[in-house]
Amino acid sequence: MLDRTIALSAAALLLASCANLSGGYTRVTASTPNVDDMSVARLPPESLSPVNQAKAGLDQADQQLSRAKLGIRDADRAVEIATQETHVANEQQKLARQQAENARSLGDQQGLQLAQQQQSLAQDHANLANAHKDSATAGRDLAHALEDQANREFDLAHWRLEYAKYQALKQANSPDAKKYYEDDFQRARQHIENNLANAQANARAKAQRYQQAERSWQDMRQRLQAAGRLPTG
C-alpha cells in the first residue's frame, strides 16, 4: 500500500508541470482538448514515458517562443537605430542644400561647387540610411513571422502532450479516457497543422524579403566605402 502511495505521489509530481498551462507557459492552445492531469497521475509511472517525452517537447517549444519574443525586441531596436540614421541623413541634406543656396545667392562659385559636392555626398548617405532602414524593417517583419511560427509550433507541441495523456489513459483502460473523443483531437491537430504550415510559408517569404533588403544595403555600403564616400570615425 505504501509503495502504491509513493508511486502515485511520484506520478503526480512528474505531471505537476503539465497543469495550469496558462500560468506556466508563454501561450495556451484553446483548440486542443485538455486532459485532466489527476486522471493521468493515477496511472502507473512506467506508462508515462510518452507523456514525459511530450512534456519535454512542450518545454522546448515554450523556450523557442520566448526566444522569438526577444527577437522582436531586438528587431524593434534595430529599426529605431536605422530610423535615427535617416533623420541625421535628412538633416545633412537640408544643410547641404542651404549651403548651396547661400553660395549661389552670393555668387560664390567655389563655395557653390563645394556645397554641391556636399549635396551629392549627403544624398549618398541618405540613400544608405534608407536602405538600412528598409533592411531593419524587413528584419522586424521576419521577427514577427518567426514569433507566429513559434506560436504554432507551441500549439502542436501542446497538442502532442494532451494526446499522449489521452493515449496513456486509453492504453491503461482507464474509465477517464471516455471523457475525451479521438475526433476532437484529430480536428484540433488538423487545425493546428494548417496554421503552422501557413506560418512557415509566411516566415519563408519574410526571410527572403529580409535577405534581399540586407543584401541591397550591404552592397550599397560596400560600394560607397570603396569610393571613399562614407564618413570616417
Short mmCIF file of the C-alpha atoms (twelve columns), coordinates in Angstrom:
data_MODEL
# 
_entry.id   MODEL 
# 
loop_
_atom_site.group_PDB 
_atom_site.id 
_atom_site.type_symbol 
_atom_site.label_atom_id 
_atom_site.label_alt_id 
_atom_site.label_comp_id 
_atom_site.label_asym_id 
_atom_site.label_seq_id 
_atom_site.Cartn_x 
_atom_site.Cartn_y 
_atom_site.Cartn_z 
_atom_site.pdbx_PDB_model_num 
ATOM 1   C CA . MET A 1   0.000   0.000  0.000   1 
ATOM 2   C CA . LEU A 2   2.830   2.345  0.905   1 
ATOM 3   C CA . ASP A 3   4.603   1.595  -2.382  1 
ATOM 4   C CA . ARG A 4   1.420   2.383  -4.307  1 
ATOM 5   C CA . THR A 5   1.083   5.698  -2.462  1 
ATOM 6   C CA . ILE A 6   4.686   6.594  -3.227  1 
ATOM 7   C CA . ALA A 7   4.195   5.702  -6.889  1 
ATOM 8   C CA . LEU A 8   1.092   7.856  -7.118  1 
ATOM 9   C CA . SER A 9   2.908   10.760 -5.496  1 
ATOM 10  C CA . ALA A 10  5.817   10.430 -7.903  1 
ATOM 11  C CA . ALA A 11  3.486   10.372 -10.873 1 
ATOM 12  C CA . ALA A 12  1.686   13.447 -9.597  1 
ATOM 13  C CA . LEU A 13  4.994   15.270 -9.240  1 
ATOM 14  C CA . LEU A 14  6.029   14.289 -12.725 1 
ATOM 15  C CA . LEU A 15  2.820   15.719 -14.142 1 
ATOM 16  C CA . ALA A 16  2.565   18.794 -11.959 1 
ATOM 17  C CA . SER A 17  4.336   20.902 -14.549 1 
ATOM 18  C CA . CYS A 18  1.714   19.859 -17.125 1 
ATOM 19  C CA . ALA A 19  -1.034  21.567 -15.168 1 
ATOM 20  C CA . ASN A 20  -2.052  25.225 -15.242 1 
ATOM 21  C CA . LEU A 21  -0.724  25.898 -18.721 1 
ATOM 22  C CA . SER A 22  -1.899  29.487 -18.609 1 
ATOM 23  C CA . GLY A 23  0.364   30.136 -15.645 1 
ATOM 24  C CA . GLY A 24  3.413   28.066 -16.520 1 
ATOM 25  C CA . TYR A 25  3.752   28.649 -20.239 1 
ATOM 26  C CA . THR A 26  4.026   31.573 -22.578 1 
ATOM 27  C CA . ARG A 27  0.953   30.506 -24.523 1 
ATOM 28  C CA . VAL A 28  -2.223  28.437 -24.125 1 
ATOM 29  C CA . THR A 29  -3.739  26.467 -27.016 1 
ATOM 30  C CA . ALA A 30  -7.502  26.876 -26.936 1 
ATOM 31  C CA . SER A 31  -8.401  24.395 -29.679 1 
ATOM 32  C CA . THR A 32  -6.765  21.344 -28.076 1 
ATOM 33  C CA . PRO A 33  -8.764  19.235 -25.566 1 
ATOM 34  C CA . ASN A 34  -7.126  19.360 -22.161 1 
ATOM 35  C CA . VAL A 35  -6.815  16.004 -20.427 1 
ATOM 36  C CA . ASP A 36  -7.143  16.120 -16.659 1 
ATOM 37  C CA . ASP A 37  -3.704  15.701 -15.074 1 
ATOM 38  C CA . MET A 38  -5.048  13.983 -11.968 1 
ATOM 39  C CA . SER A 39  -6.544  11.249 -14.134 1 
ATOM 40  C CA . VAL A 40  -3.145  10.648 -15.689 1 
ATOM 41  C CA . ALA A 41  -1.389  10.826 -12.316 1 
ATOM 42  C CA . ARG A 42  -3.323  7.754  -11.204 1 
ATOM 43  C CA . LEU A 43  -1.665  5.682  -13.957 1 
ATOM 44  C CA . PRO A 44  1.414   3.551  -13.278 1 
ATOM 45  C CA . PRO A 45  4.543   5.723  -13.609 1 
ATOM 46  C CA . GLU A 46  6.092   3.282  -16.073 1 
ATOM 47  C CA . SER A 47  3.298   4.041  -18.529 1 
ATOM 48  C CA . LEU A 48  4.064   7.758  -18.601 1 
ATOM 49  C CA . SER A 49  7.215   7.754  -20.742 1 
ATOM 50  C CA . PRO A 50  5.422   9.109  -23.868 1 
ATOM 51  C CA . VAL A 51  3.765   11.773 -21.731 1 
ATOM 52  C CA . ASN A 52  7.086   12.874 -20.274 1 
ATOM 53  C CA . GLN A 53  8.664   12.978 -23.726 1 
ATOM 54  C CA . ALA A 54  5.821   15.128 -25.000 1 
ATOM 55  C CA . LYS A 55  6.189   17.378 -21.961 1 
ATOM 56  C CA . ALA A 56  9.874   17.853 -22.772 1 
ATOM 57  C CA . GLY A 57  8.899   18.820 -26.315 1 
ATOM 58  C CA . LEU A 58  6.450   21.390 -24.986 1 
ATOM 59  C CA . ASP A 59  9.116   22.855 -22.713 1 
ATOM 60  C CA . GLN A 60  11.425  23.205 -25.708 1 
ATOM 61  C CA . ALA A 61  8.693   24.857 -27.780 1 
ATOM 62  C CA . ASP A 62  7.984   27.299 -24.967 1 
ATOM 63  C CA . GLN A 63  11.653  28.235 -24.760 1 
ATOM 64  C CA . GLN A 64  11.749  28.776 -28.516 1 
ATOM 65  C CA . LEU A 65  8.710   31.028 -28.265 1 
ATOM 66  C CA . SER A 66  10.393  33.080 -25.550 1 
ATOM 67  C CA . ARG A 67  13.462  33.496 -27.769 1 
ATOM 68  C CA . ALA A 68  11.241  34.590 -30.655 1 
ATOM 69  C CA . LYS A 69  9.703   37.281 -28.457 1 
ATOM 70  C CA . LEU A 70  13.169  38.516 -27.536 1 
ATOM 71  C CA . GLY A 71  13.964  38.584 -31.253 1 
ATOM 72  C CA . ILE A 72  11.119  41.042 -31.790 1 
ATOM 73  C CA . ARG A 73  12.520  43.327 -29.110 1 
ATOM 74  C CA . ASP A 74  15.949  43.281 -30.769 1 
ATOM 75  C CA . ALA A 75  14.386  43.906 -34.184 1 
ATOM 76  C CA . ASP A 76  12.414  46.871 -32.844 1 
ATOM 77  C CA . ARG A 77  15.626  48.374 -31.517 1 
ATOM 78  C CA . ALA A 78  17.333  47.878 -34.885 1 
ATOM 79  C CA . VAL A 79  14.524  49.781 -36.604 1 
ATOM 80  C CA . GLU A 80  14.846  52.616 -34.075 1 
ATOM 81  C CA . ILE A 81  18.572  52.926 -34.778 1 
ATOM 82  C CA . ALA A 82  18.073  52.844 -38.552 1 
ATOM 83  C CA . THR A 83  15.315  55.445 -38.308 1 
ATOM 84  C CA . GLN A 84  17.634  57.741 -36.345 1 
ATOM 85  C CA . GLU A 85  20.201  57.366 -39.127 1 
ATOM 86  C CA . THR A 86  17.650  58.515 -41.713 1 
ATOM 87  C CA . HIS A 87  16.842  61.571 -39.594 1 
ATOM 88  C CA . VAL A 88  20.539  62.500 -39.400 1 
ATOM 89  C CA . ALA A 89  20.961  61.978 -43.138 1 
ATOM 90  C CA . ASN A 90  17.935  64.151 -43.898 1 
ATOM 91  C CA . GLU A 91  19.340  66.952 -41.758 1 
ATOM 92  C CA . GLN A 92  22.653  66.673 -43.602 1 
ATOM 93  C CA . GLN A 93  20.797  67.033 -46.891 1 
ATOM 94  C CA . LYS A 94  18.953  70.131 -45.674 1 
ATOM 95  C CA . LEU A 95  22.213  71.693 -44.515 1 
ATOM 96  C CA . ALA A 96  23.929  70.975 -47.837 1 
ATOM 97  C CA . ARG A 97  21.017  72.494 -49.781 1 
ATOM 98  C CA . GLN A 98  21.079  75.616 -47.610 1 
ATOM 99  C CA . GLN A 99  24.814  75.995 -48.107 1 
ATOM 100 C CA . ALA A 100 24.358  75.703 -51.861 1 
ATOM 101 C CA . GLU A 101 21.596  78.325 -51.864 1 
ATOM 102 C CA . ASN A 102 23.714  80.703 -49.818 1 
ATOM 103 C CA . ALA A 103 26.705  80.302 -52.114 1 
ATOM 104 C CA . ARG A 104 24.510  80.791 -55.181 1 
ATOM 105 C CA . SER A 105 22.949  83.953 -53.785 1 
ATOM 106 C CA . LEU A 106 26.415  85.363 -53.045 1 
ATOM 107 C CA . GLY A 107 27.781  84.397 -56.439 1 
ATOM 108 C CA . ASP A 108 30.426  82.292 -54.724 1 
ATOM 109 C CA . GLN A 109 31.243  79.741 -57.418 1 
ATOM 110 C CA . GLN A 110 33.895  77.976 -55.391 1 
ATOM 111 C CA . GLY A 111 31.567  77.742 -52.393 1 
ATOM 112 C CA . LEU A 112 28.744  76.573 -54.656 1 
ATOM 113 C CA . GLN A 113 30.890  73.814 -56.107 1 
ATOM 114 C CA . LEU A 114 31.877  72.641 -52.641 1 
ATOM 115 C CA . ALA A 115 28.246  72.755 -51.443 1 
ATOM 116 C CA . GLN A 116 27.118  70.753 -54.456 1 
ATOM 117 C CA . GLN A 117 29.707  68.111 -53.643 1 
ATOM 118 C CA . GLN A 118 28.354  68.005 -50.094 1 
ATOM 119 C CA . GLN A 119 24.837  67.656 -51.501 1 
ATOM 120 C CA . SER A 120 25.897  64.663 -53.559 1 
ATOM 121 C CA . LEU A 121 27.606  63.090 -50.562 1 
ATOM 122 C CA . ALA A 122 24.591  63.761 -48.344 1 
ATOM 123 C CA . GLN A 123 22.323  62.127 -50.924 1 
ATOM 124 C CA . ASP A 124 24.508  59.005 -50.892 1 
ATOM 125 C CA . HIS A 125 24.321  58.901 -47.105 1 
ATOM 126 C CA . ALA A 126 20.544  59.333 -47.195 1 
ATOM 127 C CA . ASN A 127 20.202  56.508 -49.707 1 
ATOM 128 C CA . LEU A 128 22.339  54.279 -47.498 1 
ATOM 129 C CA . ALA A 129 20.352  55.184 -44.385 1 
ATOM 130 C CA . ASN A 130 17.085  54.435 -46.177 1 
ATOM 131 C CA . ALA A 131 18.463  51.080 -47.346 1 
ATOM 132 C CA . HIS A 132 19.471  50.300 -43.762 1 
ATOM 133 C CA . LYS A 133 16.005  51.191 -42.521 1 
ATOM 134 C CA . ASP A 134 14.431  49.022 -45.226 1 
ATOM 135 C CA . SER A 135 16.607  46.107 -44.104 1 
ATOM 136 C CA . ALA A 136 15.821  46.672 -40.434 1 
ATOM 137 C CA . THR A 137 12.102  46.910 -41.148 1 
ATOM 138 C CA . ALA A 138 12.219  43.687 -43.136 1 
ATOM 139 C CA . GLY A 139 14.085  42.116 -40.223 1 
ATOM 140 C CA . ARG A 140 11.343  43.208 -37.850 1 
ATOM 141 C CA . ASP A 141 8.704   41.733 -40.151 1 
ATOM 142 C CA . LEU A 142 10.674  38.483 -40.140 1 
ATOM 143 C CA . ALA A 143 10.908  38.520 -36.342 1 
ATOM 144 C CA . HIS A 144 7.133   38.808 -36.064 1 
ATOM 145 C CA . ALA A 145 6.685   35.993 -38.585 1 
ATOM 146 C CA . LEU A 146 9.073   33.785 -36.613 1 
ATOM 147 C CA . GLU A 147 7.146   34.513 -33.438 1 
ATOM 148 C CA . ASP A 148 3.936   33.458 -35.155 1 
ATOM 149 C CA . GLN A 149 5.633   30.277 -36.348 1 
ATOM 150 C CA . ALA A 150 6.893   29.612 -32.813 1 
ATOM 151 C CA . ASN A 151 3.353   30.099 -31.514 1 
ATOM 152 C CA . ARG A 152 2.057   27.485 -33.944 1 
ATOM 153 C CA . GLU A 153 4.873   25.081 -33.083 1 
ATOM 154 C CA . PHE A 154 3.973   25.507 -29.418 1 
ATOM 155 C CA . ASP A 155 0.347   24.712 -30.274 1 
ATOM 156 C CA . LEU A 156 1.436   21.495 -31.944 1 
ATOM 157 C CA . ALA A 157 3.681   20.536 -29.021 1 
ATOM 158 C CA . HIS A 158 0.806   21.177 -26.644 1 
ATOM 159 C CA . TRP A 159 -1.460  19.018 -28.764 1 
ATOM 160 C CA . ARG A 160 1.108   16.200 -28.654 1 
ATOM 161 C CA . LEU A 161 1.230   16.386 -24.871 1 
ATOM 162 C CA . GLU A 162 -2.532  16.273 -24.445 1 
ATOM 163 C CA . TYR A 163 -2.852  13.478 -26.985 1 
ATOM 164 C CA . ALA A 164 -0.115  11.491 -25.232 1 
ATOM 165 C CA . LYS A 165 -2.033  11.849 -21.974 1 
ATOM 166 C CA . TYR A 166 -5.217  10.704 -23.698 1 
ATOM 167 C CA . GLN A 167 -3.450  7.703  -25.238 1 
ATOM 168 C CA . ALA A 168 -1.982  6.778  -21.858 1 
ATOM 169 C CA . LEU A 169 -5.476  6.692  -20.383 1 
ATOM 170 C CA . LYS A 170 -6.766  4.570  -23.258 1 
ATOM 171 C CA . GLN A 171 -3.926  2.077  -23.109 1 
ATOM 172 C CA . ALA A 172 -4.465  1.701  -19.371 1 
ATOM 173 C CA . ASN A 173 -8.194  1.110  -19.958 1 
ATOM 174 C CA . SER A 174 -8.952  3.992  -17.642 1 
ATOM 175 C CA . PRO A 175 -12.652 4.979  -17.481 1 
ATOM 176 C CA . ASP A 176 -11.486 8.599  -17.657 1 
ATOM 177 C CA . ALA A 177 -10.474 8.066  -21.285 1 
ATOM 178 C CA . LYS A 178 -14.171 8.021  -22.184 1 
ATOM 179 C CA . LYS A 179 -14.394 11.706 -21.314 1 
ATOM 180 C CA . TYR A 180 -12.483 12.532 -24.488 1 
ATOM 181 C CA . TYR A 181 -13.006 11.827 -28.183 1 
ATOM 182 C CA . GLU A 182 -10.497 10.913 -30.845 1 
ATOM 183 C CA . ASP A 183 -12.292 13.069 -33.424 1 
ATOM 184 C CA . ASP A 184 -11.869 16.153 -31.251 1 
ATOM 185 C CA . PHE A 185 -8.129  15.586 -31.076 1 
ATOM 186 C CA . GLN A 186 -7.813  14.984 -34.810 1 
ATOM 187 C CA . ARG A 187 -9.808  18.075 -35.705 1 
ATOM 188 C CA . ALA A 188 -7.626  20.121 -33.394 1 
ATOM 189 C CA . ARG A 189 -4.468  18.615 -34.931 1 
ATOM 190 C CA . GLN A 190 -5.612  19.419 -38.466 1 
ATOM 191 C CA . HIS A 191 -6.400  22.998 -37.497 1 
ATOM 192 C CA . ILE A 192 -3.051  23.443 -35.764 1 
ATOM 193 C CA . GLU A 193 -1.051  21.887 -38.609 1 
ATOM 194 C CA . ASN A 194 -2.798  24.097 -41.170 1 
ATOM 195 C CA . ASN A 195 -1.974  27.179 -39.125 1 
ATOM 196 C CA . LEU A 196 1.613   26.019 -38.743 1 
ATOM 197 C CA . ALA A 197 2.001   25.453 -42.482 1 
ATOM 198 C CA . ASN A 198 0.710   28.953 -43.186 1 
ATOM 199 C CA . ALA A 199 3.027   30.451 -40.587 1 
ATOM 200 C CA . GLN A 200 6.023   28.592 -42.019 1 
ATOM 201 C CA . ALA A 201 5.217   29.786 -45.544 1 
ATOM 202 C CA . ASN A 202 4.909   33.364 -44.313 1 
ATOM 203 C CA . ALA A 203 8.199   33.127 -42.408 1 
ATOM 204 C CA . ARG A 204 9.973   31.839 -45.514 1 
ATOM 205 C CA . ALA A 205 8.616   34.755 -47.556 1 
ATOM 206 C CA . LYS A 206 9.651   37.269 -44.893 1 
ATOM 207 C CA . ALA A 207 13.102  35.692 -44.673 1 
ATOM 208 C CA . GLN A 208 13.569  36.033 -48.419 1 
ATOM 209 C CA . ARG A 209 12.474  39.679 -48.314 1 
ATOM 210 C CA . TYR A 210 14.860  40.376 -45.435 1 
ATOM 211 C CA . GLN A 211 17.778  38.693 -47.195 1 
ATOM 212 C CA . GLN A 212 17.171  40.812 -50.291 1 
ATOM 213 C CA . ALA A 213 16.951  44.051 -48.298 1 
ATOM 214 C CA . GLU A 214 20.017  43.175 -46.231 1 
ATOM 215 C CA . ARG A 215 21.999  42.340 -49.367 1 
ATOM 216 C CA . SER A 216 20.994  45.614 -51.046 1 
ATOM 217 C CA . TRP A 217 22.059  47.621 -48.013 1 
ATOM 218 C CA . GLN A 218 25.384  45.839 -47.625 1 
ATOM 219 C CA . ASP A 219 26.142  46.085 -51.351 1 
ATOM 220 C CA . MET A 220 25.450  49.833 -51.309 1 
ATOM 221 C CA . ARG A 221 27.589  50.246 -48.214 1 
ATOM 222 C CA . GLN A 222 30.488  48.396 -49.805 1 
ATOM 223 C CA . ARG A 223 30.263  50.497 -52.991 1 
ATOM 224 C CA . LEU A 224 30.273  53.779 -51.056 1 
ATOM 225 C CA . GLN A 225 33.083  52.578 -48.832 1 
ATOM 226 C CA . ALA A 226 35.168  51.590 -51.857 1 
ATOM 227 C CA . ALA A 227 34.531  55.029 -53.375 1 
ATOM 228 C CA . GLY A 228 35.548  56.775 -50.159 1 
ATOM 229 C CA . ARG A 229 32.101  58.285 -49.713 1 
ATOM 230 C CA . LEU A 230 31.355  57.073 -46.199 1 
ATOM 231 C CA . PRO A 231 32.005  59.276 -43.150 1 
ATOM 232 C CA . THR A 232 35.117  58.369 -41.185 1 
ATOM 233 C CA . GLY A 233 35.219  57.691 -37.492 1 
# 
